[in-house]
Amino acid sequence: MTTETNKIPYKIYLEEHEMPKQWYNVRADMKNKPAPLANPGTGEPMTAEELEAVFCKELVKQELDDTTPYIDIPQEIQDFYKMYRPSPLVRAYCLEEKLQTPAKIYYKFEGNNTSGSHKLNSAIAQAYYAKEQGLKGVTTETGAGQWGTALSMACSYFGLDCNVYMVKVSYEQKPFRREVMRTYGAKVTPSPSETTAIGRKILEEHPGTTGSLGCAISEAVEAATSQEGYRYVLGSVLSQVLLHQSVVGLETKTALDKYNIKPDIIIGCAGGGSNLGGLISPFMGEKLRGENDYQFIAVEPASCPSLTRGKYAYDFCDTGKVCPLQKMYTLGSGFIPSPNHAGGLRYHGMSGIVSQLYADGLMEARAVEQTEVFAAAVEFARVEGILPAPESSHAIKVAIDEAKKCKETGEEKTIVFGLTGTGYFDMYAYESFNNGTMTDYIPTDADLAAGFASLPKIEK
Amino acid sequence: MTTETNKIPYKIYLEEHEMPKQWYNVRADMKNKPAPLANPGTGEPMTAEELEAVFCKELVKQELDDTTPYIDIPQEIQDFYKMYRPSPLVRAYCLEEKLQTPAKIYYKFEGNNTSGSHKLNSAIAQAYYAKEQGLKGVTTETGAGQWGTALSMACSYFGLDCNVYMVKVSYEQKPFRREVMRTYGAKVTPSPSETTAIGRKILEEHPGTTGSLGCAISEAVEAATSQEGYRYVLGSVLSQVLLHQSVVGLETKTALDKYNIKPDIIIGCAGGGSNLGGLISPFMGEKLRGENDYQFIAVEPASCPSLTRGKYAYDFCDTGKVCPLQKMYTLGSGFIPSPNHAGGLRYHGMSGIVSQLYADGLMEARAVEQTEVFAAAVEFARVEGILPAPESSHAIKVAIDEAKKCKETGEEKTIVFGLTGTGYFDMYAYESFNNGTMTDYIPTDADLAAGFASLPKIEK
């Protein structure tokens, strides 16, 4: 399918002037728009005014805009992007050789910045709009810390306060990311904490708790709404985040176009959907407009299978149930992934955009188990040199599967996948894999039923 | 001095075809050659045959060759370089703005590979020549683990055994790099160990010891020389390593030349001298040939000041005294840096090439204290986005000092420094800085005298 020359370099870098100057809003080309965010009390669509109590004004505008296809990237954000972007589109020559596949494999590598992932693409945008609005700072939650790290870098750049509620068990057991955040000037609070009403309540009810992401979200939202000059920001799931992450897909498309390469399959790992949505957006736009066809594959952990085993329904975005409801593929906000699950991709739901595209049959989803994911990660690391994040390795696993199929069939497919980040802060997980003590977990139907029982009763 | 346009991008990347195809051997242009390695027993120059018992044949040839200016980079190494090189030459626009300096600051960033540093440039070359020689594997030592990580990646690529003796205290307290090495298939042994005679002897004499780099070197050398098909490899100090690291300087020079930029000051951190030597080599060549003049500054920790306070003398390269003697600036192999010293650059001596250049007045050296180094690191991280390794931050500190001088004088100097790596595995050091508990240490004259007392009696 591809008409390529022999001259494809190992890494395709764009020139500065080729970098995107606008984000692409895939919703503008979707016939079936994602369902609107809903008020958790009434089930009615959230108004801009309601959302602005929690989120920055300009970001609310972006969240609600499902018709404008291209949105200008402010110059200040473009300048910041130039510090760590464009990210390379890498031709995986060594992996192809190892697999002895006729497939051509490319990956867009987003790990070459201190946050270690694609998260910085949206963090800098959200910090910028907070600064523009004249805010003092922002609040957020973080689990393992990728998002918190990215946000602390962005806030440091714009001189904003950055208050991060970090799940207590991560705060204590994973001090490295905590210290990266502190190095960037962020205030990192182990959650639950005494600094919020909800935190105090939880500590009273569960004195020994090590915290949860849901609790940290609730504390971060309370901290934002109870202080003058603060707003809450979120690193995935929201449509605004996918908009900012479209920079990944746009760069990928420009790089491929430079060498006249047309991908057949585009693969991304899927937790909340921000990396996947950003990577596929411009290609999906072509598919939606009938200009080109591509096969899209979302890869999720078998232990947290929102697309492959979840329900498409309105659900709470947080376990504290303070955020707006979103219609999405979800396991229920009460679903808790097995503690043996390493790495991220633990979110119970999925971006509304990705959910709608999946519901409309425009993309596929696969669930994979973590030991096979780590085996793929190690195979990749040894030939391509990059130590991948566990999250990113979900995409590697399926890319390798597809390349092996090509070997069987002899098809010379072009496969592109998103390598979202590096695994430097995930060495405990690698250690358990190296030692052979890592296990798999697939939730039973009863586990899923317990999660679904937490879905709100309001259905639209 | 610089005639630059307004069009310098944030990051200058070379095209694949612009990457170096030969290493540059600065010794060829040195009037005063580095003194030859000497036999620790006789003081006589080591012969190729003697060296080949420990090191790979082709590497011995490179070690002894002080006349050939350019040495071809084998195609297999060039191909590997293409996976993670060229590294970007970054214009530090944000740092310049923060400092309000008229200076133009550039840094060559070597941290964007899984080893997290420039070490991979020589590791892949050494692994290649070991493979070419038909060896089964190589042995080495590692402290914090940068070199071991790089070597394990290189050996994995060529299918070589990689046996790393890791200082026991690091093995136990810094498990992350250990696991990166294991992920790449290396066998990592805490040193001292029961696997060697010297290890058993040390364990018997000092049962509770947590090890030292000197002991790990001795074990690695013993393991190489006592097994069929193995050789010992080293990540710094040796002339062959500086030869391989010249790829850093050559890329830097090509990138600057593309934009017609002539640096005034070139700065590198100096432990064993491999990064510094590699970065400055092609520029130093021009200076040696009288074609151009540059100011070169080596930056070392005040706690381990081999250039600024050491003696220029023949010394042991290892505390186990099994390696050849080298004439170098040294604190004596018995010198032990204060335990409060974070990060690398703990080596008692200095590359023979760098030592001779320094002795001949061709470059300067400065010693800096670690709290001011970390302050510079944090300042840099917050505006330039990259979390630097403590080692690299020594160069940052002096680059900032020089840029501030330019602010005072109004001079628009062009400053280039080497940013050798990232600090992801150094977060305990950052934590102590963030908490205000980091301290400085400058050895007393008595401390130095104790180190000098360990110098060998054989002087040439």
HADDOCK unambig.tbl for C-alpha pairs under 7 A between the chains (distance, minus, plus):
assign (segid A and resid 9 and name CA) (segid B and resid 16 and name CA) 6.71 0.50 0.50
assign (segid A and resid 10 and name CA) (segid B and resid 82 and name CA) 6.12 0.50 0.50
assign (segid A and resid 10 and name CA) (segid B and resid 83 and name CA) 6.17 0.50 0.50
assign (segid A and resid 16 and name CA) (segid B and resid 9 and name CA) 6.70 0.50 0.50
assign (segid A and resid 82 and name CA) (segid B and resid 10 and name CA) 6.12 0.50 0.50
assign (segid A and resid 83 and name CA) (segid B and resid 10 and name CA) 6.18 0.50 0.50
assign (segid A and resid 112 and name CA) (segid B and resid 112 and name CA) 6.05 0.50 0.50
assign (segid A and resid 113 and name CA) (segid B and resid 386 and name CA) 6.57 0.50 0.50
assign (segid A and resid 114 and name CA) (segid B and resid 385 and name CA) 6.49 0.50 0.50
assign (segid A and resid 114 and name CA) (segid B and resid 386 and name CA) 5.37 0.50 0.50
assign (segid A and resid 114 and name CA) (segid B and resid 387 and name CA) 5.94 0.50 0.50
assign (segid A and resid 153 and name CA) (segid B and resid 382 and name CA) 6.71 0.50 0.50
assign (segid A and resid 153 and name CA) (segid B and resid 385 and name CA) 6.67 0.50 0.50
assign (segid A and resid 156 and name CA) (segid B and resid 382 and name CA) 5.92 0.50 0.50
assign (segid A and resid 157 and name CA) (segid B and resid 382 and name CA) 6.35 0.50 0.50
assign (segid A and resid 157 and name CA) (segid B and resid 383 and name CA) 5.93 0.50 0.50
assign (segid A and resid 176 and name CA) (segid B and resid 427 and name CA) 5.41 0.50 0.50
assign (segid A and resid 179 and name CA) (segid B and resid 427 and name CA) 6.29 0.50 0.50
assign (segid A and resid 179 and name CA) (segid B and resid 430 and name CA) 6.88 0.50 0.50
assign (segid A and resid 179 and name CA) (segid B and resid 431 and name CA) 5.76 0.50 0.50
assign (segid A and resid 183 and name CA) (segid B and resid 378 and name CA) 6.41 0.50 0.50
assign (segid A and resid 183 and name CA) (segid B and resid 434 and name CA) 6.58 0.50 0.50
assign (segid A and resid 184 and name CA) (segid B and resid 382 and name CA) 5.82 0.50 0.50
assign (segid A and resid 378 and name CA) (segid B and resid 183 and name CA) 6.41 0.50 0.50
assign (segid A and resid 382 and name CA) (segid B and resid 153 and name CA) 6.71 0.50 0.50
assign (segid A and resid 382 and name CA) (segid B and resid 156 and name CA) 5.92 0.50 0.50
assign (segid A and resid 382 and name CA) (segid B and resid 157 and name CA) 6.36 0.50 0.50
assign (segid A and resid 382 and name CA) (segid B and resid 184 and name CA) 5.81 0.50 0.50
assign (segid A and resid 383 and name CA) (segid B and resid 157 and name CA) 5.94 0.50 0.50
assign (segid A and resid 385 and name CA) (segid B and resid 114 and name CA) 6.49 0.50 0.50
assign (segid A and resid 385 and name CA) (segid B and resid 153 and name CA) 6.66 0.50 0.50
assign (segid A and resid 386 and name CA) (segid B and resid 113 and name CA) 6.57 0.50 0.50
assign (segid A and resid 386 and name CA) (segid B and resid 114 and name CA) 5.38 0.50 0.50
assign (segid A and resid 387 and name CA) (segid B and resid 114 and name CA) 5.95 0.50 0.50
assign (segid A and resid 427 and name CA) (segid B and resid 176 and name CA) 5.40 0.50 0.50
assign (segid A and resid 427 and name CA) (segid B and resid 179 and name CA) 6.30 0.50 0.50
assign (segid A and resid 430 and name CA) (segid B and resid 179 and name CA) 6.87 0.50 0.50
assign (segid A and resid 431 and name CA) (segid B and resid 179 and name CA) 5.76 0.50 0.50
assign (segid A and resid 434 and name CA) (segid B and resid 183 and name CA) 6.59 0.50 0.50
